[in-house]
Amino acid sequence: MDGQKEVDGQKEEKEWKEGMDEQKESSRWTEGRKEWMDRRKNKNNTNGKSFFQNGSFALALNSSLLALISNNSFRKILHVTQARYSTVVAMSILPFTITTVAYEAIVKHSLMTGNLNCEICAMVRGGLVGAVVGFFYPIILALPLNALLATRYYTAPLPNKDNAVQFWVLLSKPIFKKMRFAALIQVAFGAYLGSKHHEIYLKMIRMPEPGRDPEEIRE
């Protein structure tokens, strides 16, 4: 029995080491792929390079604008007049930063590492970023911020815990309804960015050989 356990233990240890080696190899290939794509991007002196680097900022700016509009709407409904400038700063910076980071991670990083080779997939990812982070997040962020201010300064009658969810849903409905066209714009623009970035990505990988192909790292 002890001998069998020892054999099983050695087998498990061997499998674990093999798995770790595969992970390291995959990580090395991903890093090499990104470095290879970075070199190609730097050699691309067309307008596509600028769009690839800065295109997502437009989506982030739209997100900040929606955040400011929704923040202003909630302030009017709840009669909040305090902390005007601090809320403007928060609602400008947070949505811009989160939208930029989300798009970079979900779309651009996946393209650069070779994990996103489908144009439709890039469009879907871009559209989802535009919808979730570029539209819903700014409005949802404005709601608790102004609710806390209304509670602190007693600017409007607020519900008890039993009716809180229903109250805030009813309060948010007209704001979502008013900005539904903005939702379509964010989704469409996010999908357009995904498609355009995928197109630029294809141009980069078809450029004349600027350096070593990442497939060499596997060897």
Secondary structure by P-SEA (a helix, b strand, c coil): caaaaaaaaaaaaaaaaaaaaaaaaaaaaaaaaaaaaaaaaaacccaaaaaaaccaaaaaaaaaaaaaaaaaaaaaaaccccaaaaaaaaaacaaaaaaaaaaaaccaaaaaacccccaaaaaaaaaaaacccccaaaaaaaaaaaaaaaaaaccbbbbcccaaaaaaaaaaaaaaaaaaaaaaaaaaaaaaaaaaaaaaaaaaaaccccccccccccc
